[in-house]
């Protein structure tokens, strides 16, 4: 007797489920403009108006592509006041390795000339807005900051992690964005030399007045990019509630890592991601905080290791992350496995 073969069946319906998940993803990736958008969102978050400026498109023409990217779980959108911002997802879940591979290949492509020029315009506008805020609020700086978080809380936590770096009495320290200079006396008492770096002449004037009694403090006008062009290098750097005021926080982190000597330390205090958009207008914030995983990823990109972290909740709903990163010496970097 000849038996009839049993037809092959899909494994628990996984074939159809997989197609349903992957089809929108690969459809989204099949368009040149959408690939350019994903490349542009590498390490950055852009509003709809900023994306329109970069690509010189009307919002109606861009919205269709953004909708597809959101539906395919390649980007997420977030409303901040009257604006909507877009950023790439952080790969997670069962498809994390696939997304990491996709983003890796997209990021290998250089920005086209038009997109690069558009980003230059966006960055210039962000920088103008930030400087304009601080020039108009020099005398109210501390008051504005206290709207968000207690200076005493996050500064004490930053100094606590700084003291974990050991004896700094023979070392050079860099403070990025000293504001009114309130932290400089504590830094001057710990380190041999301190450079206070700020891009606002008005704020730097406040910092000079605050640190006038300390001969080992130098106030310097500029940013991390200009400082990299000098021979100055440091053993320790501190960015105390600064990154969310910078135009390109990822690049500032990369620059700072390059300014550190091997074995150097970086202390960062900043806001965790939040949705209180009023901070943009009232406190000069360019970014509404950062996911801790995002800071860790940026640090890893530039060779920094996360060694300690503290999280401080504020009564108004904000949360502060205080992080300590270390740049290994060559002898501490083992061979790749």
Secondary structure as UniProt FT lines:
FT   TURN            12..13
FT   HELIX           14..28
FT   TURN            29..30
FT   HELIX           32..40
FT   TURN            41..43
FT   STRAND          45..47
FT   HELIX           48..55
FT   HELIX           59..71
FT   TURN            72..73
FT   STRAND          75..80
FT   TURN            81..82
FT   STRAND          83..88
FT   TURN            94..95
FT   HELIX           96..107
FT   HELIX           113..136
FT   HELIX           138..140
FT   HELIX           141..146
FT   TURN            147..148
FT   HELIX           151..163
FT   TURN            164..165
FT   TURN            169..170
FT   STRAND          172..176
FT   TURN            179..180
FT   TURN            182..183
FT   HELIX           184..188
FT   TURN            189..190
FT   STRAND          193..198
FT   HELIX           201..210
FT   TURN            211..213
FT   TURN            215..216
FT   STRAND          217..221
FT   HELIX           224..228
FT   STRAND          234..240
FT   HELIX           243..245
FT   HELIX           249..259
FT   STRAND          260..272
FT   HELIX           278..283
FT   HELIX           292..301
FT   TURN            302..303
FT   STRAND          304..313
FT   TURN            315..316
FT   STRAND          319..327
FT   HELIX           330..332
//
